[in-house]
Amino acid sequence: MASTAQSVDLLRTPLADWHAAHGGRLVDFAGWAMPVQYGSIVEEHVATRTGVGLFDVSHMGRLAVRGSQAGPFLDHVLTRRVTALKPGQIRYSLVCNSAGGMLDDVLAGRVGVDSAEGPAFALVVNASNREKLNTWFAEEAQHFQVSLDDQTLATAMIAVQGPRAVAMVAQLADTDVAALRYYSGCEARVAGVPCAVSRTGYTGEDGFELTCPAQEATALWQALCAAGGVACGLAARDTLRLEAGMPLYGHELSEQLNPLDAGLRFAVDLCDSGGQPRSFVGGDALRSADSSGPQRLRVGLAIEGKRPPREQYRVLTAGRACGVVTSGTHSPTLGKPIAMAYVEPPYATEGTSLTVDIRGTETPATVVPLPFYRRS
């Protein structure tokens, strides 16, 4: 996310021209030309915490899974059971390899009414992992009656986040989207544009993620801006998710880490509804890890002073390394540096005093509960 997007090889979202025309600084993010910011990162962050922030998240992968065995297939490749989901229900889950390492974290939702082909599900995956998962899913799907369809390039996805987001979208929708529960969705027209609406997000605020046909994305985006939404970039999205204690793939999540260490036990169904060990990719490894206990744990750190730690900075106890920072920033909401890190279990208890090596200076830090920020 450090270099300006100039390469013609970068993928462009349906909104890329709008971003460029309205001051968005486009950078290379996971092979996509994405707006990192329009002006002040702090102003975009505050706009989301106090009003409505708009985020182009069309780079996220959107995959459709259909067929008579769509549910059993997803139960096989995901850490959570989804077969019993009702239309409109959504679950956060992980995709793991056979060793229990995380290939990605995903949203899985049951879509609409079953067709003659069978039930349909939708997955939202990280941009950096879309091609990897497409290949991996295709290999795993050989033993199931399912069809896989990558709809990423044919669609756009817009996140509408903030304390005023629900009311704003509700005014533009032809369906009572305000009645949706968190982690549920429906079909609706928003500003006249057909959308899959899900009450989900990645900022710690309430709101929706809207998926629409690519060719209608600009019209929808402009309508949301006209209704009071503020265009925000990836930088503000990162500070918002960090305040909310939400892990990011490539930082808190990777193939070298398992969901239990990451504090994502809620997203792992080790047993079936009858209490028996459930068969899924990585299940045996995760049951073993659950029995033996974690070797490291994800924690929040409150940092003294003004300098935030960055990824890979060492976490120390009595001068000895006991962990590593995975994400750090200066929190616009809290007005102080914060970080997430993995530390050895004896040092993961709330209130534990540690230090972080910030460019050669051991800076005091305290283990604090996640999330750092929780909306009222």
C-alpha positions, 0 to 999 in steps of 0.5 A: 500500500506504499506506492502510487498506482501507475501500472496498467497491470493493476485491476481497477474497481468500477469506481476507480475513475470516480476516485481519481477524479475526486482526489483519491490517491490510488495505490497498489493494494493486492494487485488493485488500484485502490484509494488510500485516502482523499485528504486527511486520514483522521477526518475520514476516520472521524467521519465514519465514527460520527456520521457515515463513511463510504468505502469502495471494497470492490477488490474483495473477492465475491464467490458464489457456491451453488448445487445440491451439495453446496452446504456440505462442501462449505462445511468441509472447507470452512471452520463453521457449519453453514448448511443449516443457515436460513436464507439471509443469514451470514456467518464469519468463518475461516478457511484452514489448511490441513495443518490448521493454518489460516488460508483466509477469513471469510463471510459465508451467507445463504442466498435467496430461495433454493433453485432447481440446482440446489441451495446457493451461498455467497462468500466474501474473501480477501482480495489477496487470497481470491486466486489462491482460494479459487484454485484451492476450492476447485480442488476440494470441490471435485468430490461434491456436486457444486458449481463455483462462480467468481463474481468479483469482476462483474460486481462492485461492493460498497461499505456504508459505515457509521452511526448514521449509516442504517438510517441513510441507506434505509431512506434510499432503499425500497425494502425495510433494511433497518429491520435486518439483524446484524450478520443478515442480509436481503435483496433490495433496490438502493437508490434504484440500484439492485443490491445484495444488502448485508448488515456487516462491516469492518469498522466497528460501526453499524452499517451495510455492505452493498453488492451491485452490478459493476455497471451501476456502481457509480450511480449508487456511489454518487447517490450515497455521497449525495445523501451525506456519505463521506468517501474514505480510503483504505488508510482510514479503514485500517485505523478503524478496524484496528480500534475495533480489534478486528484482525487483518489477513497478512497481519494477525492472520496467516497460514503460520497461525491458527484461529485459536491463537488468534482469539477466533475460537467462536468461529471454529466448530470442532464438533457437530450439533450432536457433540461429535468431532466434526470432519473438516479441513484442518479439524484434526489439527485444530482439535490437537491444538485445542487440547495442547493449548496455545503457544501464543495469543493475540492481545491488545496493547496500550502504548505510552508516549506518542510513537505507535509501534509498527508491524514486526516490532518486538514485544519484550519482558525484562529485556527478553522478546516474548512477542511481536507486534502485528498492527499498530497505529495512533488511535484518532478516537482514543488519542493514543498509540495502540497495537495488536500483538502475539505474545507468549501466553503467560504475558497475555493477561489483562494489565500485564506490563510489557515494553515494545522496542520502538526503533531501539527504545523500550517503550512501556506498554500494557496488555488491554482487552480487545476491542480498543473501541466499542460503539455505544 
